[in-house]
């Protein structure tokens, strides 16, 4: 399900809730493309010792983490 988030100066982000198919197929490249450096580094660091198994866990969790970070930055749902 797609939702729209907007901050105080009018920047808009379209975010998806739930399972992340893009993270399933592309792994840590998803936060890299979104400019989410914190989760990019976390995913890379977690992927190396688990030989990619952690990516399966991030498929279920990454969108939730991304939305929470946007809420902390001042974005609100429209």
C-alpha positions in Angstrom: 0.0 0.0 0.0 1.4 3.4 -1.0 1.1 6.4 1.3 2.1 10.0 0.8 4.2 11.9 3.3 4.9 15.6 3.4 7.2 17.7 5.5 6.7 21.3 6.7 8.4 22.9 3.7 6.4 20.9 1.2 8.7 18.1 0.2 6.7 15.0 -0.7 7.7 11.3 -0.4 5.7 8.4 -1.6 6.3 5.4 0.7 5.2 1.8 0.7 4.0 -0.1 3.7 4.5 -3.8 4.3 6.8 -6.3 2.5 9.5 -4.8 0.3 9.9 -6.6 -2.9 12.6 -4.2 -4.0 14.6 -5.1 -0.9 14.0 -8.8 -1.6 15.5 -8.5 -5.1 18.1 -5.7 -4.7 19.0 -5.8 -1.0 21.1 -2.8 0.2 20.8 -0.9 -3.1 17.3 0.2 -2.1 18.3 2.4 0.8 21.3 3.6 -1.3 18.9 4.8 -4.1 16.6 6.4 -1.5 19.5 8.3 0.1 19.1 6.4 3.3 22.8 6.1 4.3 22.2 4.8 7.8 20.2 1.8 6.7 22.5 1.2 3.7 25.5 0.8 6.0 23.5 -1.3 8.5 22.3 -3.7 5.7 25.8 -4.0 4.2 27.4 -4.7 7.6 24.6 -7.3 8.4 24.8 -9.0 5.0 28.5 -9.8 5.0 28.7 -12.1 8.1 25.3 -13.7 7.4 26.1 -14.4 3.7 22.9 -12.5 2.6 20.5 -14.3 4.9 19.8 -11.0 6.7 18.4 -9.6 3.5 15.4 -11.9 3.9 14.7 -10.3 7.3 15.1 -6.8 5.9 12.4 -7.5 3.3 9.8 -7.5 6.1 11.3 -4.6 8.1 12.9 -2.0 5.9 9.8 -0.1 4.8 8.8 0.3 8.5 12.2 1.5 9.4 12.2 4.0 6.5 8.8 5.4 7.5 9.9 5.8 11.1 13.0 7.7 10.1 10.9 10.0 7.9 8.5 10.6 10.8 11.5 11.6 13.0 12.7 14.0 10.3 9.3 15.8 10.4 7.4 14.2 7.6 3.7 13.6 8.2 1.1 11.4 6.4 -1.3 13.3 4.2 
